[in-house]
Amino acid sequence: MRYRRLGRSGLRLSELSLGSWVTYHNQVDVDAAVEMLAAAYDAGINFFDNAEAYALGRSEEVMGQAFKRLGWPRLNYVVSTKFFWGLERQGDGVNRRNTLNRKYLMQAIDASLARFGLEHVDLVYCHRPDPHTPIDETVRAMNDMIVQGKALYWGTSEWLADEIRAAWEIADRHHLHRPVMEQPQYHLFHRQRVEKEYARLYEDLGLGLTTWSPLASGLLTGKYREGVPEGSRGAMHSMAFLREGLTDARKNAAVAALEPIAAELGGTLAQLAIAWATKNPRVSSVITGASRLGQLKDNLGALAVAEKMTPEVMGRIDALTGALAQ
């Protein structure tokens, strides 16, 4: 496993990380989480991603119980959470959902730590921008989480470049903790934000990236070429919004054309897609997901594939997918 600094911070993250979206609680119970976290840790993964909204808080509970069983030294792993959506099971209070106001954030971090059974998280993200709360209010609340020792670094997820810059400048002006990282979607068919919109932020602000969905929710595994298979993520009722993209004929044709390249490199389509994301030096860590141990081990095989991805290979991949990328 290789490690990269999180932007300009001193924190080092494993090149591949393990996330819990969709899987924890819904597909992965505590026993399975213990097994997969242990395998990931043994392979060198040190970053485990989560969010308050995943399974309405239960994902944090599953991961926290697994950490407790594993008993790792706290310094040896990095854990994250994210806030914005709130927990629907708490009711429809206006300050409980879709907000980044101070009241919500300061209570959300306490509830998250209780679910994890941890004294602090390492990374905390604003899961989406909130156009109804002044950015300076959000920046000050995130700064206070760090000052209180409840989080070590803060950042954003799926914010516009101008919003990230505005938050950074407010923090810098008032000598507050600045946002260190962004968590955007990044894969072969979704590139523009990472490669173009954020381009100035890497040098100007030292922004780090922990990217999600390297497999485009499964599209880049090739399993959706004949429709939506039973038991797949696309077949889940809660993931219905993904189906149109997963069955896109042009993208699936491009995925089929990638298969010979993956075979030449001794890997699978999934490994090729994950490896491609790691080739961007601006990416601090590529977040992978797994619902079973075999899937996790297959994903780890992407590291060997990445070593064989020469500029010529990258050019061939780009020729097949670049025109379809957003």
C-alpha positions as MATLAB code, in Angstrom:
seq = 'MRYRRLGRSGLRLSELSLGSWVTYHNQVDVDAAVEMLAAAYDAGINFFDNAEAYALGRSEEVMGQAFKRLGWPRLNYVVSTKFFWGLERQGDGVNRRNTLNRKYLMQAIDASLARFGLEHVDLVYCHRPDPHTPIDETVRAMNDMIVQGKALYWGTSEWLADEIRAAWEIADRHHLHRPVMEQPQYHLFHRQRVEKEYARLYEDLGLGLTTWSPLASGLLTGKYREGVPEGSRGAMHSMAFLREGLTDARKNAAVAALEPIAAELGGTLAQLAIAWATKNPRVSSVITGASRLGQLKDNLGALAVAEKMTPEVMGRIDALTGALAQ';
ca = [
       0.000    0.000    0.000;
       1.188    3.498   -0.816;
       0.258    6.598    1.180;
      -0.398   10.176    0.129;
      -0.670   13.413    2.058;
      -4.146   14.851    2.386;
      -3.589   18.011    0.389;
      -1.171   20.314    2.152;
      -1.816   18.795    5.580;
       0.603   16.422    7.255;
      -1.944   13.589    7.422;
      -1.165   10.572    5.243;
      -3.944    8.392    3.850;
      -3.750    5.026    2.142;
      -4.066    5.300   -1.636;
      -7.169    3.118   -1.413;
      -9.668    3.488    1.421;
     -12.839    1.684    2.469;
     -16.234    3.368    2.650;
     -19.590    2.278    4.049;
     -22.186    3.947    1.803;
     -25.041    1.579    0.853;
     -23.342   -1.449    2.419;
     -23.056   -1.024    6.198;
     -26.214   -2.071    8.044;
     -28.052   -2.647    4.734;
     -25.752   -5.444    3.478;
     -22.950   -5.638    6.038;
     -23.554   -6.429    9.723;
     -21.031   -6.047   12.537;
     -19.505   -9.508   12.041;
     -18.942   -8.889    8.332;
     -17.636   -5.394    9.046;
     -15.067   -6.789   11.481;
     -13.903   -9.283    8.862;
     -13.594   -6.711    6.080;
     -12.088   -3.930    8.185;
      -9.472   -6.377    9.457;
      -8.614   -7.495    5.913;
      -8.399   -3.903    4.720;
      -6.216   -2.909    7.664;
      -3.916   -5.886    7.094;
      -3.547   -4.762    3.467;
      -2.441   -1.309    4.617;
      -5.697    0.645    4.366;
      -5.800    3.247    7.137;
      -8.786    5.409    6.122;
     -12.408    4.374    6.680;
     -15.142    6.673    5.375;
     -18.645    7.080    6.778;
     -21.455    9.646    7.090;
     -24.300   10.451    9.421;
     -26.852    9.861    6.662;
     -25.619    6.386    5.688;
     -28.365    3.987    6.798;
     -29.686    6.839    8.942;
     -26.851    6.629   11.446;
     -26.708    2.848   11.631;
     -23.647    2.707    9.377;
     -21.704    4.644   12.007;
     -23.001    2.285   14.691;
     -21.883   -0.817   12.761;
     -18.447    0.635   12.040;
     -18.042    1.836   15.627;
     -18.900   -1.580   17.060;
     -16.428   -3.168   14.654;
     -13.672   -0.766   15.733;
     -14.370   -1.656   19.356;
     -14.034   -5.372   18.651;
     -10.862   -4.922   16.639;
      -9.215   -2.819   19.343;
      -6.759   -1.040   17.065;
      -4.632    1.787   18.494;
      -6.534    4.981   17.687;
      -3.476    6.542   16.084;
      -3.353    3.758   13.502;
      -6.540    4.551   11.596;
      -8.388    7.531   10.165;
     -12.191    7.711   10.270;
     -14.508   10.286    8.761;
     -18.112   11.372    8.883;
     -20.211   13.904    7.007;
     -23.099   16.201    7.928;
     -25.940   17.872    6.023;
     -28.840   15.507    5.348;
     -29.734   14.810    8.981;
     -31.616   11.755   10.193;
     -35.190   11.409    8.959;
     -36.058    9.119   11.842;
     -35.608   12.106   14.173;
     -38.576   13.883   12.621;
     -39.023   16.818   10.303;
     -37.719   19.664   12.445;
     -36.457   22.488   10.241;
     -33.051   22.484   11.948;
     -32.584   18.734   11.641;
     -32.322   18.215    7.903;
     -30.583   19.697    4.847;
     -28.692   22.358    6.728;
     -25.249   23.426    7.867;
     -26.342   25.872   10.543;
     -24.524   26.003   13.838;
     -27.296   24.421   15.914;
     -27.443   21.338   13.709;
     -23.689   20.905   13.282;
     -22.770   21.185   16.954;
     -25.379   18.587   17.931;
     -24.681   16.345   14.926;
     -21.019   15.838   15.844;
     -21.918   14.789   19.394;
     -24.510   12.294   18.155;
     -22.092   10.908   15.567;
     -19.333   10.369   18.131;
     -21.812    8.580   20.375;
     -22.777    6.224   17.551;
     -19.136    5.522   16.728;
     -18.136    5.207   20.378;
     -15.169    7.484   19.657;
     -13.827   10.624   21.303;
     -13.111   12.228   17.945;
     -13.277   11.690   14.199;
     -10.257   12.550   12.102;
     -12.066   14.051    9.112;
     -15.453   15.759    9.085;
     -17.131   16.965    5.906;
     -19.979   19.301    5.054;
     -21.802   16.719    2.931;
     -23.366   19.299    0.574;
     -23.407   23.107    0.437;
     -26.231   24.902    2.233;
     -27.425   27.988    0.317;
     -29.627   29.059    3.241;
     -26.880   29.347    5.892;
     -24.155   32.016    5.650;
     -20.841   30.344    4.867;
     -19.143   32.157    7.730;
     -21.575   30.546   10.216;
     -20.705   27.103    8.868;
     -16.969   27.845    8.864;
     -17.048   28.955   12.497;
     -19.012   25.879   13.578;
     -16.563   23.560   11.795;
     -13.645   25.423   13.368;
     -15.197   24.994   16.812;
     -15.523   21.223   16.306;
     -11.767   21.125   15.804;
     -10.986   23.501   18.679;
     -13.123   21.302   20.971;
     -11.164   18.226   19.884;
     -14.157   16.492   18.307;
     -12.585   16.461   14.821;
      -9.061   17.010   13.540;
      -9.592   18.274    9.979;
     -12.639   19.549    8.131;
     -13.622   19.789    4.512;
     -16.455   19.700    2.018;
     -18.207   17.238   -0.290;
     -19.594   18.184   -3.698;
     -19.147   21.920   -3.191;
     -18.528   24.282   -6.084;
     -14.985   25.590   -6.408;
     -16.163   29.131   -5.601;
     -17.874   27.908   -2.427;
     -14.739   26.104   -1.255;
     -12.632   29.186   -1.939;
     -15.085   31.418   -0.084;
     -15.006   29.152    2.988;
     -11.211   28.955    2.887;
     -10.834   32.736    2.625;
     -13.222   33.383    5.536;
     -11.277   30.946    7.715;
      -7.936   32.397    6.639;
      -9.057   35.975    7.254;
     -10.257   35.206   10.794;
      -7.425   32.790   11.694;
      -9.789   29.822   11.884;
      -9.153   26.230   10.824;
      -9.427   26.164    7.046;
     -11.065   23.422    4.956;
      -8.384   20.900    4.021;
     -10.155   18.462    1.716;
     -13.044   17.899   -0.670;
     -14.847   14.622   -1.372;
     -16.133   14.643   -4.958;
     -17.388   11.900   -7.226;
     -14.599   10.893   -9.622;
     -14.509    8.149  -12.218;
     -13.958    7.641  -15.955;
     -17.334    9.164  -16.833;
     -17.325   11.944  -14.213;
     -14.159   14.036  -14.375;
     -14.810   17.705  -15.030;
     -15.084   18.884  -11.437;
     -11.833   17.224  -10.299;
      -9.814   17.858  -13.430;
     -11.055   21.315  -14.449;
     -13.297   23.108  -11.943;
     -11.010   22.480   -8.964;
      -7.743   22.868  -10.900;
      -6.758   26.199   -9.331;
      -7.579   25.057   -5.789;
      -4.812   22.451   -5.552;
      -2.003   24.993   -5.740;
      -3.852   28.037   -4.394;
      -5.365   26.382   -1.302;
      -3.543   23.061   -1.029;
      -6.819   21.177   -1.404;
      -6.728   17.398   -0.947;
      -9.246   14.940   -2.405;
     -10.853   11.766   -1.089;
     -12.873   10.652   -4.096;
     -15.948    8.432   -4.188;
     -17.627    6.079   -6.687;
     -14.586    4.984   -8.737;
     -16.798    2.272  -10.276;
     -19.640    4.671  -11.153;
     -21.954    2.741   -8.803;
     -21.077   -0.494  -10.590;
     -21.345    0.674  -14.216;
     -17.578    0.268  -14.672;
     -17.660   -3.366  -13.551;
     -19.525   -4.272  -16.746;
     -22.394   -5.969  -14.956;
     -25.042   -3.600  -16.318;
     -24.369   -4.259  -20.006;
     -27.404   -6.559  -20.237;
     -29.677   -4.562  -17.951;
     -30.016   -4.430  -14.156;
     -29.182   -7.802  -12.568;
     -31.154   -8.976   -9.567;
     -29.396   -8.295   -6.283;
     -27.224   -5.517   -7.722;
     -27.033   -1.985   -6.350;
     -29.081   -0.751   -9.289;
     -31.875   -3.147   -8.359;
     -32.198   -1.729   -4.838;
     -35.320    0.399   -4.327;
     -33.305    3.124   -2.590;
     -30.926    3.310   -5.573;
     -33.608    3.687   -8.263;
     -32.244    7.135   -9.159;
     -29.079    5.458  -10.513;
     -30.731    3.130  -13.039;
     -30.843    5.430  -16.048;
     -27.114    6.077  -15.848;
     -26.264    2.437  -15.195;
     -28.038    1.254  -18.335;
     -26.732    4.017  -20.646;
     -26.008    2.208  -23.931;
     -23.051    4.359  -25.027;
     -21.308    4.101  -21.686;
     -21.842    0.363  -21.492;
     -20.395    0.021  -25.003;
     -17.328    1.945  -23.843;
     -17.040   -0.319  -20.797;
     -17.093   -3.368  -23.079;
     -14.298   -1.830  -25.152;
     -12.216   -1.380  -21.995;
     -12.325   -5.089  -21.169;
      -9.436   -6.105  -23.502;
      -7.247   -3.403  -21.962;
      -8.001   -4.685  -18.467;
      -7.160   -8.215  -19.612;
      -3.835   -7.039  -21.092;
      -2.948   -5.583  -17.694;
      -3.913   -8.797  -15.926;
      -6.900   -7.266  -14.184;
     -10.663   -6.889  -14.231;
     -12.737   -3.952  -15.415;
     -13.301   -2.911  -11.791;
      -9.587   -2.997  -11.044;
      -8.880   -0.961  -14.173;
     -11.393    1.712  -13.135;
     -10.073    1.974   -9.579;
      -6.480    2.000  -10.804;
      -7.305    4.817  -13.247;
      -8.585    7.002  -10.399;
      -5.378    6.479   -8.408;
      -3.290    7.724  -11.327;
      -4.415   11.301  -10.697;
      -1.767   12.721   -8.319;
      -4.293   15.219   -6.936;
      -6.327   12.370   -5.429;
      -5.246   11.672   -1.848;
      -7.333    8.506   -1.474;
      -9.815    6.596   -3.644;
     -12.749    5.373   -1.548;
     -13.824    1.849   -2.453;
     -16.838   -0.104   -1.218;
     -17.464   -3.786   -0.661;
     -20.360   -5.905    0.557;
     -18.239   -9.068    0.928;
     -14.641  -10.013    1.597;
     -13.949  -11.318   -1.914;
     -15.024   -8.002   -3.410;
     -12.682   -6.124   -1.090;
      -9.745   -8.336   -2.082;
     -10.557   -7.872   -5.773;
     -10.559   -4.085   -5.306;
      -7.140   -4.227   -3.656;
      -5.854   -5.855   -6.841;
      -6.207   -2.460   -8.515;
      -2.878   -1.400   -7.018;
      -0.992   -3.947   -9.113;
      -2.911   -2.898  -12.233;
      -2.062    0.765  -11.620;
       1.657   -0.030  -11.775;
       1.214   -1.230  -15.369;
      -0.792    1.764  -16.565;
       1.675    3.596  -18.788;
       0.896    6.928  -20.491;
       0.122    4.933  -23.638;
      -2.447    2.817  -21.769;
      -3.963    5.914  -20.172;
      -4.287    7.449  -23.628;
      -6.140    4.402  -24.952;
      -8.533    4.513  -22.000;
      -9.151    8.215  -22.513;
      -9.871    7.684  -26.216;
     -12.656    5.287  -25.289;
     -14.237    7.218  -22.415;
     -13.204   10.867  -22.575;
     -15.962   12.012  -24.912;
     -18.598   10.538  -22.568;
     -17.197   12.141  -19.416;
     -19.054   14.901  -17.617;
];
